Amino acid sequence: MDVITYRPDPSEFAWTFGGVPPVRKVKPGDVLELWTEDAFGGKVRGVDDLVSKVIEFPFVNPQTGPFFVEGAEPGDTLAIHFVSIEPSRDWASSCTVPLFGALTSTHQTATLQEPLPEVVWIYEVDAAKRTVTYRARAGEYTVELPLDPMHGTVGVAPASFEARSSLVPDAHGGNMDTPEMRVGTTCYLGVNVEGALFSIGDGHCRQGEGETCGVAVEAAMDTVIAIDLVKGRATPWPRLENDSHVMSAGSARPLEDAFRIAHVDMVTWLSEEYGFETLDAYQFLTQVSESPVANVCDPNYTFVTKVAKRYLPRGDAYGGMHGRLNDVAGAYRGR
C-alpha cells in the first residue's frame, strides 16, 4: 500500500468545501496519515480564551485538504475508512458561543433575549487511560468520561460550482457532527466534481448525540484513513457502514426534514442494495431503525438512521467495500 503523510501548515487550511485547490493528489487504495487542527485553530487553550476574542470569524473549523482522488468522477462514490483517530494533545476544549447552540437564541431563532454568556471548559485528555476529564466551572464536580474520538466534519466538494462553509452539513457531507464517524466506520460520499476534493477536520474527543450547546470536546487529531472508489455508483446523501450497521445521514432545517431525508435515503438504499420493494423497505425500516440525532446546532441539523446488518438479507454494501477497507486497515496496523 502507498502511505501518504500530510500535516498542513495553517496557511493551507481549507475553510470551505468547494472553491479550494487541492493540496495533494491521492489514489484509490492509498492510506493517509493526517493531522487535523481543532475547530478553534488551537486558539482556545484556557478558560480566558473566549471565542469572540481569539477567533476571527468566519475562520472556524479548519479542514485538512482538499485531496484530489485520481479517477474520481461525478457519479462515483468515494469511500473513506477510519483506521485510527487519536488526540494529538493532552488537552481539549469546549465552550458556549453567543447565538449558537440548541438551547439559546440564534440568528435563525431570533428572540429578544440576551445571548448566553461565553464560558470555556478545558478537558484533560488521557490517551493511555482512554478518558477525558470534565470539571464544572461553577462547582467542584469532576468526572472522567470515556474517550471516544470522532470527526465532526468529513466531506467532498458540492455540485454546481458551490462552495459551502466548513460549518454546514448537506448532501456533500461537511459538518455532520455524528459520533458514528469513529474508528472502524466507512463513510460513503457521492462524487460531484472531478477528483472528489475531500477534506476532513473538526476532531472531537467525544460528543453526545445532538451536540446540544454546539461545541463538543474539540481536539486536534492524528488520524489515519484508507480511501477507495466505487466507480459508476452514485450516493445521493452521506452513508456510513461499520461491522454491525448501515447508516444514512440527512441534513436540513427543520429537524424533521433531516429525519425524513435520512429515512428516505435508507429506504432507497435498502431497495437498490438489498432487493426490497419500496413499501416493503418502508415497513421494514419502521420496525428496525435506530435514529440518533447527530447535531441540532449547525446551520443545518443532521439526523442518522441505522439498520443492524443482522436483519438484512446479506451483510456488506457497495460490493463489500467496507470489508476490503477493514482488511487494508489491518494490513496497515500489522506493518
Order of alpha helices (4+ residues) and beta strands (2+ residues): beta-beta-beta-beta-alpha-beta-beta-beta-beta-beta-beta-beta-beta-beta-beta-beta-beta-beta-beta-beta-alpha-alpha-beta-beta-alpha
